[in-house]
Amino acid sequence: VELISTNRFFDITYIVSLYPVSMATAVIVKNKAPKPVTLTNAILSHFRFKRRGGAAIKGLQTCSYSTLTPPVSPFQILTPSEAIKSQSQRLISFGAEPEVKQGSWTKQEVPITLLENKMSRVFAAPPEERSKAFYNTLPSKYEIIDQGREIFYRVIRMGFEDIYVSSPGSLSEKYGNDYFVCTGPASLLVPVTVNPGEEWRGAQVIEHDNLS
């Protein structure tokens, strides 16, 4: 599926490709304006889980993250007001880490983080790290684990510098019995600059090889 939007400043192409055990989503932006433009964007996907306590993420250990108000979207799980509202965590939550204040940074210490508590995080290199000539970037892929169904999804990012992760905690009850997590590659803290006449490409691949 290919969707195209064009005007006198931009050509934007959005492509979704389906394969037997994967799905690829790509966005291509061409700047037709006479000046550079800065893009803040993301390709976010919603994953449904069998139960709240079985949602987890793997592959971001030692990565830096900060709390971030979720981007405004008609498909968002958490509204900006819900994201900043305090919420008590479950007493038994071995893989959960406390949220930090927006603007503060910390590192994910555990190899697998449970997503049963409310969070809205962006994983990226902190601003002071990005100012250095050499710094560690995020891994190109990570895994979403549904322990209730015993399946996982591998998320691969291309062209984006950030990774966004959001889970609703107990606020998921307003959607019914299922639990949801929103995640994907993003350019929220590290915007993309596209010069006149140039193109920028970003993509996400979701692999589901549990049947192999």
Buried (B, 14 or more C-beta within 10 A) or exposed (E): EEEEEEEEEBBBBBBEEEEEEBBBBBBBBBBEBEEEBEBEBBBBBEBEBBBBBBBBBBBBBEBBBBBBBBBEEEEBBBBEEBBEEEEEBEEEEEBBBEBEEEEEBBEBEBEBBBBBBBBBBBBBBBEEBEEEEEEEEBBEEBBBBBBBEEBBBBBBBBBBBBBBBBBBBBBBEEEEEEBBBBBBBBBBBBBBEBEEEEEBBBBBBBBBEEEE
